[in-house]
Amino acid sequence: MTPVLRATDRGLYCAAGDFFIDPWRPVDRALITHGHSDHARSGHGRYLCTRAAAPVLRHRLGDIRVETLPYGEERRIGDATVSFHPAGHLPGSAQIRVAVGGEVWVASGDYKTTPDGLCEPFEPVRCHSFITECTFGLPVFKWAPQPEVAAQINAWWAQAAGQGRFALLGAYSLGKAQRVLSLLDPGIGPVLTHGAVEATNAVLRAQGLPLPETTHVTPDTDLKARAGALVIAPPSALGSSWARRFGPATTAFASGWMALRGIRRRRAGDRGFVLSDHADWPGLLDAIRATGAETVYATHGYTEIFARYLNSAGWNAQPLLTEYGGEETEPESPA
Amino acid sequence: MKTFAALYTAIDQTTKTSAKVAAMREYFRTAPDADKIWTIALFSGRRPKRAVTTTQLRDWAAEAAGVPLWLLEESYPIVGDLAETIALVLPPPARTTDRPLHHWIEALRALHVASVEDRRLAILSAWDQLSVTERFLFNKLITGGFRIGISRKLMTRALAQASGQDESVLAHRLMGDWSPDSIGYSALVEAEETAAPDSRPYPFYLAYQLEAEPEALGDPADWQAEWKWDGIRAQLILRGGTHFVWSRGEELMTDRFPELARATDFIPPGTVLDGEIVAWKDGVPLPFARLQPRIGRKTVPKALLRDAPVILLAYDLLEQDGTDLRDSPLAERRARLDALMRSLPPDAPVRPSPAIPFGDWPTLAATRAEARAEMAEGVMLKRRASPYLAGRKKGDWWKWKLDPMTVDAVLIYAQQGHGRRANLFTDFTFAVWNGNDLVPFTKAYSGLTDEEFRQITAWVRRNTVQRFGPVRQVTPEHVFEIAFEGIQPSPRHKSGIALRFPRMVRWRHDKPIQEANTLDDLKKLLDAH
């Protein structure tokens, strides 16, 4: 039997519907799980994504041909039936369900299983074969509850604010930055943003996402008047000349990778907050169980180790080679 | 463990030295003495004797976490630290406890006389009442290597501030052969010392590499030059009728170099010498490779003693007649050293490291160029007026090493690093051409920037040909310039050679692999040296 989806050099391909999911080389028809750059690339003929993901795609990829589907609504493409289901990764993110004949496959994209209060919560989808990401597919990765991390971030900010210093937080500009924003205690002080973060904020606000007030830092911004503010910027901006304007600030990064001391020290920030938009080890296993799938393909992360574990635990699993974030372990990637 | 964990967290949560020292100082002001003495011991490289093997720790952790052992083993290189891997993989603790650091150390020490099953139960019970951070520290007590972002120097500074003691006096008191069993906090740090232990070494004075031209040092008459030997830096202490040999890493090496015992026959007690242990035969030093087999051995087989006998090449006199000479100028210490050495018979296991006469810098530069023929790595420059300082200090002592030898080599294997370098490929094996084959000849770990390590890591991931456990064979594509200080024949290596201090100095993006050096090129270097 032909598999519903298979890995090709251009991306996950569905022969029955002649389309690709999150392809990394230009194709005619691309179904996109979410707007992160390793999943949504430019150059495809047509794009199909969720209604909530489309504005970010347009913002990032410019003038593209995009069709949208609401979550859960089925669309026939060739001999395949496709639908998008919340992945809980970031606002608008989806898992893509593909049914051909009686055979159902789900490509997870990136996902997390615990609700973050900002994006549509993850929804398990029953299927025969599940293509799962496993960025954090090792048993050392177990996330603390979100309120605990929020309290750590706010305490760190409050301490800096008390000393009149800026608190610089490195967070990926799409997803993580807005999630952090939603966790901040506005009573502590004002929130400033780097241009890349503010641009994404604007897109998401325009589609109705309730985000707290932020001020875009420009050369004209009166920083003295805002001493003790929290500044959200992409991780790469923290070591740059851009960050120097904030003087002797305290710096931190928010990423799942901050769970590892070696990586935290390499980033050389003062603090590392363990906050991820990917599922942790228990989350991955829960998600896989909830699909009822017998066959699991692991992409994006420690695929070989994860697949080997799944096999030992009774699944039929194997790694699947893709060009998503891969083993990239720097918080530059949206982890 | 909570107070100690809070200290660790405070140190871990800042990159600023002043904040780290402040956290340590506060801890030394408030923690119980029994904890403080152990904290000092841990931060100066001492740890309780290991009661549990790391293999047992892995087994028990996998069992407690409900994961297969192989999965824990696979996670370890990714996390980069076994103590941390175990702390993270375990389920959350069922209880908490206020037991302090020294309690846990006592508990671990009690395990020496316990059965394996009792050890297992004790470790599992500890894990079940410690938080992730506390567990990490508890595991570190067992696995050792307390490198958690605070150096011994900073610890000493904080301790000086907290106790009101002079920092350099403290640095000296913290040296040598003490343990929390033999001495308490107040006796070690606070009390007036009546008699220092005979075995206690002085802190070593370390030189910086001379980067500028020596002319920048001024008048040559102000400077003394010596050969920079390629051996083991050591302090030989003769006190109270016996002797002690300390390494720079403060390891007691007395038993490893029994030849030095005869020094007590010739040199009066109350003498402390600073010098270099070298393998020595027929009046000349042997290459470091000959000394190397002796480093790891606690007891030395006769054959090795015969094959690589050692002496101490002394270059400084730190104590004479029981008097600390460190504050007197080098010229005076040197004169006393020379007088002392003149009284020794030729077969004494201690000889003076000669001063190299020179009138001007070009003359010394010419002498330095001959260093390899003298089995030296270069020359040392020491200001005649300099006191013997503690630790690495700029200004008075410089090492002026020969330029390293270099070859261009092809990267063929890569392995991930540990700790701060976990998850980055940093440990590489390099090859040179032998006909149409690439023959591995050295490993190298350092010399690239963080950014270069990131680039090569991404490349290794995309260009892995085959895996052998943690080692990846990669497509031969990249050429690196490898620098090294020495080259020796080595029957243990496939290439037949061994390098001294190999490191990467440049990523030769401009060179195709065909232009890398050959095994013949290396053999020519070998013959030349």
HADDOCK unambig.tbl for C-alpha pairs under 7 A between the chains (distance, minus, plus):
assign (segid A and resid 138 and name CA) (segid B and resid 75 and name CA) 6.52 0.50 0.50
assign (segid A and resid 139 and name CA) (segid B and resid 89 and name CA) 5.65 0.50 0.50
assign (segid A and resid 140 and name CA) (segid B and resid 85 and name CA) 6.49 0.50 0.50
assign (segid A and resid 140 and name CA) (segid B and resid 88 and name CA) 4.88 0.50 0.50
assign (segid A and resid 140 and name CA) (segid B and resid 89 and name CA) 4.48 0.50 0.50
assign (segid A and resid 260 and name CA) (segid B and resid 79 and name CA) 6.11 0.50 0.50
assign (segid A and resid 262 and name CA) (segid B and resid 80 and name CA) 6.85 0.50 0.50
assign (segid A and resid 262 and name CA) (segid B and resid 419 and name CA) 4.89 0.50 0.50
assign (segid A and resid 262 and name CA) (segid B and resid 420 and name CA) 4.00 0.50 0.50
assign (segid A and resid 262 and name CA) (segid B and resid 421 and name CA) 6.42 0.50 0.50
assign (segid A and resid 262 and name CA) (segid B and resid 422 and name CA) 5.90 0.50 0.50
assign (segid A and resid 263 and name CA) (segid B and resid 420 and name CA) 6.30 0.50 0.50
assign (segid A and resid 265 and name CA) (segid B and resid 420 and name CA) 6.05 0.50 0.50
assign (segid A and resid 266 and name CA) (segid B and resid 420 and name CA) 5.73 0.50 0.50
assign (segid A and resid 268 and name CA) (segid B and resid 15 and name CA) 6.77 0.50 0.50
assign (segid A and resid 269 and name CA) (segid B and resid 15 and name CA) 6.78 0.50 0.50
assign (segid A and resid 270 and name CA) (segid B and resid 13 and name CA) 5.18 0.50 0.50
assign (segid A and resid 270 and name CA) (segid B and resid 14 and name CA) 4.34 0.50 0.50
assign (segid A and resid 270 and name CA) (segid B and resid 15 and name CA) 5.37 0.50 0.50
assign (segid A and resid 271 and name CA) (segid B and resid 13 and name CA) 5.33 0.50 0.50
assign (segid A and resid 271 and name CA) (segid B and resid 14 and name CA) 6.88 0.50 0.50
